[in-house]
Amino acid sequence: MAKAKTYNFQESLYTMKELAELFKLSYCRMSNLMHKFNHDADTIYIQRNSKGAKRSGKNPRLFTVDLQENTRMTVAEIAKTTGFS
């Protein structure tokens, strides 16, 4: 049986499966990220934990709802405020 390939992460060796568990990602997603970042788990860690990074989902789209352009709301907030759904 073939031995699993190990990758460096924070000066330790981990398999792809172990890295996926550490990052709380699926094996497939971890594999895709490793290919994208040239098998550098430290870079992936920095990218995913940077201050501006979003963990999941899209950012909600905001719309200006007043003439002074001060109030911005999502579609769900507009529907709740106006009573329309």
Phi and psi in degrees as a GROMACS rama.xvg file:
@    title "Ramachandran Plot"
@    xaxis  label "Phi"
@    yaxis  label "Psi"
@TYPE xy
-73.965  145.014  ALA-2
-83.9521  138.911  LYS-3
-67.4255  140.756  ALA-4
-72.5982  139.515  LYS-5
-109.911  151.155  THR-6
-127.015  146.602  TYR-7
-78.3607  133.162  ASN-8
-149.426  117.679  PHE-9
50.0357  49.3593  GLN-10
62.7574  25.1391  GLU-11
-131.887  162.579  SER-12
-103.292  132.563  LEU-13
-135.283  150.368  TYR-14
-82.7094  169.208  THR-15
-60.9065  -39.7519  MET-16
-64.0159  -42.8873  LYS-17
-65.5406  -39.8031  GLU-18
-63.4964  -41.5508  LEU-19
-60.1102  -40.7301  ALA-20
-67.9871  -40.6693  GLU-21
-62.6466  -41.1019  LEU-22
-84.9948  -5.00711  PHE-23
58.1776  47.6601  LYS-24
-124.772  164.745  LEU-25
-74.2687  159.136  SER-26
-58.7105  -42.8054  TYR-27
-62.2927  -45.8038  CYS-28
-63.7793  -41.5149  ARG-29
-63.2963  -41.8302  MET-30
-62.0145  -43.7617  SER-31
-62.9116  -41.9225  ASN-32
-65.4898  -39.6183  LEU-33
-62.5204  -39.815  MET-34
-67.4776  -40.0432  HIS-35
-64.7347  -38.2755  LYS-36
-103.729  26.5819  PHE-37
54.506  43.0071  ASN-38
60.7971  33.1571  HIS-39
-109.703  95.4092  ASP-40
-66.727  -30.4157  ALA-41
-63.8298  -40.4627  ASP-42
-64.5226  -41.4081  THR-43
-61.7249  -43.1739  ILE-44
-60.4169  -44.807  TYR-45
-63.7701  -44.1585  ILE-46
-62.8787  -44.3086  GLN-47
-75.8366  -20.7242  ARG-48
-110.192  14.3268  ASN-49
-71.6269  157.552  SER-50
-59.8759  -37.8146  LYS-51
-85.9067  -2.99416  GLY-52
-77.8259  139.47  ALA-53
-97.0239  139.028  LYS-54
-81.6809  -38.4104  ARG-55
-150.921  152.141  SER-56
71.7663  174.328  GLY-57
-87.2778  158.167  LYS-58
-73.1548  137.173  ASN-59
-67.5563  140.909  PRO-60
-79.9644  130.818  ARG-61
-106.908  142.922  LEU-62
-122.35  142.653  PHE-63
-77.5514  129.748  THR-64
-119.454  6.10355  VAL-65
-133.55  165.421  ASP-66
-71.2275  -26.6115  LEU-67
-82.3021  -5.19248  GLN-68
59.6812  35.0953  GLU-69
-97.0084  -31.2908  ASN-70
-100.443  125.007  THR-71
-123.609  132.731  ARG-72
-135.281  155.466  MET-73
-82.3699  169.884  THR-74
-60.6908  -41.3659  VAL-75
-63.2432  -40.6292  ALA-76
-67.3983  -39.2949  GLU-77
-63.5795  -44.579  ILE-78
-62.5482  -41.0188  ALA-79
-66.6289  -41.8734  LYS-80
-68.5892  -43.4967  THR-81
-85.1789  -18.6627  THR-82
89.613  -2.76249  GLY-83
-89.4039  146.965  PHE-84
